[in-house]
Amino acid sequence: MTDITVPEGRAAQLSAIEESGWGQPFRFLQPHNLAFWVYLLGVGGGALTMLRYFGPRAAFYTPALAGGILLFGLYLVPWLLLLRHHNRFTAQPAGLLATGFVWGGVAATFWIALPANSALLEIWAKVGGTSFAADWAAGLTAPINEEWGKALGLVLLIGLAPRLVRSAYDGFIIGAYIGLGFQVFEDVLYVYNGATQLYGVDQLGSSLQVFLTRGAAGIVSHALFSAIFCAGLMWVLGRTPGERNVVRGVLTMLMAMVFHFSWDDMAGLSGGGIAAAFLPFVIAAIELTALFYVLRHAAQQERAWTRSLLAPELETGAIDPALLDAVSGLRKDRKAYRKHLHSRSKARHLLEAATDLSRELARAHGAETPAVTHARSELHRLHNTT
């Protein structure tokens, strides 16, 4: 059992709810908020750029566009399921995440990256020559324009929902959604460009080819870059008491940009030799290792909030110490809990029910409501199920 008193536990619970902002609604329409109008300017400008880019020849390349939208729309499904799984500590509202996704797909891609990249690529070609530009221009351009363009979406969401976007973990999750939006819209753009390069020949075939190559590379692409970059930005901003760490934040942001550079300039780094065959796998392994490292450290504050929020439930019997450790812990803690119960399915149901109770407690600001009572009774029922 816990060694803190009931009043202390209750105070920590209310503090966790207040600091995390969990349970607060997200309201997009805020006509008196400057961030709202900047967001509309970016998305509106991106939408106009997108229409101008696709518009003149969209009818001729309809098979390619339709194929790209369908394939990458299906590609979204496992990504959304994965991110939903990770959006479990003081979970962000779906509306806020969708707002970030749209910024990444429309504003960051077409309003910022497309014109900025085109201009800078031409400058690198003039400065260093065509050979230099072919090897290095993409990596010297995209990590700056694209990462900061996507991160601007996070800054605007802070302006729109200052009580919801608080921790490095919030930055990680929101950044992943913004990066995923950028990734999917950019991939459809690649499908379209591929079809135009072939003058419309075998449009469905070229769409499938782009889907296979870009889809495989997407595992360690924009969603990963932005998750890391935005977690670092939140460490720099330090919106949660005690979480600010400027050095860690800057290094994390630079790491995301280096990963982006490495991916875009793979040919230049490999020198075109045999290294080109295995270098992508080496870089991917390093990126995934770094991703999980950042994720683990970014989640520390969120896990502490979850523990504080549920600790008073030890007194009600709805939560026991083992379940509290699992629901607020790491993967190894959840694995240990499954072994403790000798039942994977029961452990999963109890963890889900504990998360539901924490969500209802946050929405009720710690008060007793019918929803809280129901969530607590469901935990009691599951505990008594063999």
Order of alpha helices (4+ residues) and beta strands (2+ residues): alpha-alpha-alpha-alpha-alpha-alpha-alpha-alpha-alpha-alpha-alpha-alpha-alpha-alpha-alpha-alpha-alpha
